[in-house]
Amino acid sequence: MSSKEWDIHWSKKYISLNFMFNFYRKFIMSNALSYFFEKYFPHKGIFVECGSGSSMTSYSLKKHNRKLIALDISGNALEEAKKIKNIDFFVHADTSKLPFKPNSVNGIWNLGVLEHFTHDKIDETLQEYRRVLKKNSYIIIFWPPVFSSTGMAYRSLEKMIKFSTGKTFRFYPDEISRLKSKKEARQIMQRNGFHESKVYFPWRNCFGDLVVIARK
């Protein structure tokens, strides 16, 4: 999707309609992210949320001596991210063309991004992550599987909206690459040069996403 299409997605209309899931992002997903952040990322360095959206799930991250960067292709999304006090810098860029030098970033994370890409685009993006990451640094990816609690909730509400209004409504753009299994996630990481891949389906986010951890 282009930056214009993502700007439409992050318009005020979308944000107002999506308020019902903000509690889940702010108080459940954020806690799950904080757990893995502390487990795999050092307390000092530069960390980038590649495909940040509103960065709502990052509001409770512990700062320590970290510099946190929100990067997104949508200017509208970054305007929302600026409301999150934990974030230090905001970068308007494509996640597959990062404006960082090789071996300059201590960690990369995102939530609900790669499932919107084709497999070729996923590989291009992960290879770009690997280029900018320092040796032995980690990526933390929240990636929805084919079946999940949140996926079922979103699809049920979309059907209810269509039934009551007669109009098709989507909370998110098409998720064309949901993960079929933990094995698939590990294979994707391996073919893009990452090591020590671990995949969790944690209760901390109410079984909403698989959490994929991999090291450069």
C-alpha positions as CSV (number, residue, x, y, z in Angstrom):
1,M,0.0,0.0,0.0
2,S,1.1,3.6,-0.7
3,S,1.6,6.3,1.9
4,K,-1.6,7.9,0.7
5,E,-3.6,4.7,1.3
6,W,-2.1,4.4,4.8
7,D,-2.9,8.0,5.5
8,I,-6.6,7.2,4.7
9,H,-6.3,4.2,7.0
10,W,-5.0,6.5,9.8
11,S,-7.6,9.2,9.2
12,K,-9.7,10.6,12.1
13,K,-12.6,8.5,10.8
14,Y,-10.7,5.3,11.3
15,I,-9.4,6.3,14.7
16,S,-12.9,7.2,15.9
17,L,-14.3,3.9,14.7
18,N,-11.5,1.9,16.2
19,F,-11.8,3.3,19.7
20,M,-13.2,0.0,21.0
21,F,-9.9,-1.8,20.5
22,N,-7.8,0.9,22.1
23,F,-8.1,-0.6,25.5
24,Y,-6.7,-3.9,24.2
25,R,-3.7,-2.1,22.6
26,K,-3.0,0.2,25.5
27,F,-3.4,-2.2,28.4
28,I,-2.9,-5.7,27.0
29,M,-0.7,-5.5,23.9
30,S,1.5,-2.8,25.5
31,N,2.2,-5.1,28.5
32,A,3.1,-8.0,26.3
33,L,5.4,-5.8,24.3
34,S,7.0,-4.5,27.4
35,Y,7.7,-8.0,28.6
36,F,9.6,-9.0,25.4
37,F,11.3,-5.6,25.2
38,E,12.9,-6.1,28.6
39,K,13.7,-9.7,27.9
40,Y,15.5,-9.2,24.6
41,F,16.6,-5.6,24.2
42,P,19.5,-4.0,26.1
43,H,18.9,-1.0,28.3
44,K,20.9,1.3,26.1
45,G,20.9,2.1,22.4
46,I,18.8,3.0,19.4
47,F,15.5,1.1,18.9
48,V,13.1,1.6,16.0
49,E,9.5,0.7,15.7
50,C,9.3,0.0,11.9
51,G,5.7,0.5,10.9
52,S,4.7,2.3,14.1
53,G,1.2,3.4,13.3
54,S,0.0,5.3,16.4
55,S,2.7,3.8,18.7
56,M,-0.1,3.3,21.3
57,T,1.4,0.0,22.3
58,S,4.7,1.6,23.1
59,Y,3.4,4.0,25.8
60,S,4.5,1.9,28.7
61,L,7.9,0.9,27.5
62,K,10.7,1.5,30.0
63,K,13.2,4.1,28.7
64,H,16.4,3.3,30.7
65,N,19.0,4.8,28.3
66,R,17.2,3.9,25.2
67,K,16.4,6.2,22.3
68,L,13.0,5.1,20.8
69,I,12.2,6.0,17.1
70,A,8.7,5.7,15.5
71,L,9.0,5.1,11.8
72,D,6.0,4.9,9.5
73,I,5.1,5.5,5.8
74,S,2.0,7.5,7.0
75,G,2.2,11.1,8.1
76,N,-1.2,10.8,9.8
77,A,0.1,7.8,11.8
78,L,3.1,9.7,13.0
79,E,0.9,12.6,14.1
80,E,-0.9,10.2,16.4
81,A,2.5,8.7,17.5
82,K,3.6,12.1,18.6
83,K,1.1,11.9,21.4
84,I,3.2,9.0,23.0
85,K,5.7,10.6,25.3
86,N,8.1,7.7,25.3
87,I,9.0,8.2,21.7
88,D,12.1,10.4,21.1
89,F,12.1,10.8,17.3
90,F,9.7,10.4,14.4
91,V,10.7,9.3,10.9
92,H,8.5,9.4,7.8
93,A,9.8,6.5,5.7
94,D,9.1,3.1,4.1
95,T,9.9,0.2,6.4
96,S,11.7,-1.6,3.5
97,K,13.9,1.5,2.8
98,L,15.2,2.5,6.2
99,P,17.2,5.8,6.4
100,F,19.8,4.3,8.7
101,K,23.4,3.3,8.3
102,P,24.4,-0.4,8.3
103,N,25.0,-1.8,11.8
104,S,23.6,1.3,13.5
105,V,20.4,0.1,15.3
106,N,20.2,-1.9,18.6
107,G,16.8,-3.4,18.0
108,I,13.7,-3.3,15.8
109,W,10.1,-4.1,16.7
110,N,6.6,-3.8,15.3
111,L,3.1,-5.0,15.8
112,G,0.7,-6.0,13.0
113,V,2.8,-5.0,10.0
114,L,4.3,-7.8,8.0
115,E,0.9,-9.6,7.4
116,H,0.0,-6.8,5.0
117,F,2.9,-7.5,2.7
118,T,3.5,-10.1,0.0
119,H,6.2,-12.7,0.7
120,D,8.6,-10.9,-1.6
121,K,8.0,-7.7,0.2
122,I,8.4,-9.4,3.6
123,D,11.8,-10.7,2.5
124,E,12.9,-7.3,1.3
125,T,11.8,-5.7,4.5
126,L,13.5,-8.3,6.8
127,Q,16.7,-8.0,4.8
128,E,16.6,-4.3,5.3
129,Y,16.1,-4.8,9.1
130,R,19.1,-7.1,9.1
131,R,21.2,-4.5,7.2
132,V,20.7,-1.7,9.8
133,L,20.9,-3.9,12.9
134,K,24.1,-4.3,14.9
135,K,25.5,-7.8,15.2
136,N,23.7,-10.0,17.8
137,S,20.8,-7.5,18.0
138,Y,17.2,-8.7,18.0
139,I,13.9,-8.1,16.2
140,I,10.6,-8.4,18.0
141,I,7.6,-8.9,15.6
142,F,4.0,-9.3,16.7
143,W,2.5,-11.2,13.7
144,P,-1.1,-12.4,13.6
145,P,-1.7,-16.1,12.7
146,V,-4.5,-17.4,10.6
147,F,-6.6,-18.0,13.6
148,S,-6.4,-15.7,16.7
149,S,-8.7,-14.2,19.3
150,T,-8.4,-10.6,18.0
151,G,-8.8,-11.7,14.4
152,M,-12.1,-13.4,15.2
153,A,-13.2,-10.3,17.2
154,Y,-12.5,-8.0,14.3
155,R,-14.1,-10.1,11.7
156,S,-17.2,-10.6,13.8
157,L,-17.6,-6.9,14.3
158,E,-17.1,-6.2,10.6
159,K,-19.9,-8.7,9.8
160,M,-22.2,-7.0,12.3
161,I,-21.5,-3.6,10.8
162,K,-22.2,-4.9,7.3
163,F,-25.5,-6.5,8.6
164,S,-26.7,-3.4,10.3
165,T,-25.6,-0.8,7.7
166,G,-25.4,-2.8,4.5
167,K,-21.9,-1.4,3.9
168,T,-18.6,-3.2,3.9
169,F,-16.2,-2.0,6.6
170,R,-12.7,-3.1,7.3
171,F,-10.8,-2.2,10.5
172,Y,-7.5,-3.1,8.7
173,P,-6.3,-3.4,5.2
174,D,-6.1,-6.9,3.8
175,E,-3.9,-9.2,5.9
176,I,-2.6,-11.3,3.0
177,S,0.3,-13.0,4.9
178,R,-1.0,-14.2,8.3
179,L,1.2,-16.9,9.7
180,K,0.1,-20.5,9.2
181,S,2.3,-21.9,11.9
182,K,5.3,-21.3,14.2
183,K,7.4,-23.3,11.8
184,E,6.6,-21.0,8.9
185,A,7.7,-18.0,11.0
186,R,11.0,-19.7,11.8
187,Q,11.5,-20.5,8.1
188,I,11.0,-16.9,7.1
189,M,13.5,-15.7,9.6
190,Q,16.1,-18.3,8.6
191,R,15.9,-17.6,4.9
192,N,16.5,-13.9,5.6
193,G,19.7,-14.6,7.6
194,F,18.4,-14.4,11.2
195,H,19.4,-16.8,13.9
196,E,18.0,-18.2,17.2
197,S,14.4,-17.7,16.0
198,K,11.8,-18.2,18.7
199,V,8.1,-18.0,18.3
200,Y,5.6,-17.5,21.2
201,F,1.8,-17.5,21.3
202,P,1.6,-15.8,24.7
203,W,-1.3,-15.4,27.1
204,R,0.1,-11.9,27.8
205,N,-1.6,-10.6,24.6
206,C,-4.7,-12.9,25.0
207,F,-3.4,-15.1,22.1
208,G,-3.9,-12.3,19.6
209,D,-0.6,-12.5,17.8
210,L,2.4,-14.8,17.4
211,V,5.5,-13.1,18.8
212,V,8.5,-13.8,16.6
213,I,12.0,-13.1,18.1
214,A,15.1,-13.5,16.0
215,R,18.8,-12.4,16.2
216,K,21.1,-11.0,13.6
